[in-house]
């Protein structure tokens, strides 16, 4: 069991910098998910922690020991790869036992540890099969089993579910969550799927262009996104972001509509020339009278999902999506009036992208 | 749409195969009878076949000694190739300064005919003091450039994540090659073994230059000597040829599937 500390970690490939000074503290037994779009540097960061990539600058410490110069084998980490990386010429048992053999573990103990891991993952009946004889889900379990038997200080998962079909991915996600409760080890999990990040993580690290945009619990990054990027990345559909103009006495102008906000909400944006208003699709509600609506327009696209309906609108040239109860809007072209609780509005500096 | 019958195609292929096998059949038939190969009309079926020619070859000349020399030299050549080509092939899968120039150098060396290298090769062998020895005969055949590239292509086809997984599992570079890459490169190994077996087994010019005593002669040299010292040798000569051919054919037949996969690896999307 161990914590991990990254201090000013940088990585460049030639002249191209891909990770720009990442600082991060991961506590013992914490499950941290690196999430971000393709090319954001999350896998590179993971590989640097594993020792599979050299570090251009900064320091990585595992369990208090700086590991910059250590080989992967000496870092006591186990890794699960995107394509599982099972040795095709070895049986499931041999795959799981392989690393233990090179660490001088006694034969009887190897057998016991492999059988125990196989029991945890329910793959005991597969021990004599070759990887090619396994389904995607079974291969994934074996890959995790190979990591578990090592009993390492840190687990590293590099997009382990991205090769599975949608149904199996949900199932395996649940299994990883259950497994986590049984095997409490410090874990870093890389994914580009924000649902995986939200459901698995103790804390999420959102990366963009090799920089950390925000670190926080799933609730924090969802409810108080630190930047426009996080607001647009976390959540399905993402947060609506609308340019607004500030008026006097708590008024904002959104397209041709002027709305008065409570003073508590406008205080943060006072004096800001360029502001983006953010609101989650589920926080847009059907306007039923009283205060003037926040948004009004005509439905451009209506997507019934069963439990609710996604309605797309065009507000002064900016697309907006609302998640509404089913059957309120049935087809495109219908007039839509939407309101929102001012407490659910987010404001961002349009120039810096930072939350206000 | 009605499909065209396949039997004409098969008949043509069968005829071509038979045509290719005729020389082999003729050699075996003559080795069993010793009949005049210029006889007309030629007899298709062997007349009074016997194995005396094989017995003659075994006892009249030092065939076992030639065989031993050939086997040892070939084993040394194959072992050397597997060792050096594996190491060089793995090195070429890595990125390092000057790699491009090394690849170019290797490729350009392939354009130089062996005959052009004989004098420097002889001088080096002499300088090392291994003339007229098994090592001296095998020395220029201990590594072949084409086989380095066969290993390189094979290693590059192994997913990088497997190598990363092995590294995390605690394997050194050499063990990664031995425990992960080589077991996944059986076609490349088979190709190396077969090609080097053929080249080493059939080598004539270099052993002719480097060997000085009859007891170090290999089978091809023995065959040439056999022709010069024996008279009326048609049957025994052909028996000799069969005995030289059999090991090579056996190895090829045993490894032909892997051999063909090795030669065509990377040619199609896998």
Interface residues (C-beta under 8 A of the other chain):
Chain A: X47 X50 X51 X52 X71 X72 X73 X77 X78 X79 X81 X82 X83 X85 X87 X88 X89 X98 X99 X102 X103
Chain B: X159 X161 X162 X164 X165 X166 X167 X168 X169 X170 X171 X175 X180 X183 X184
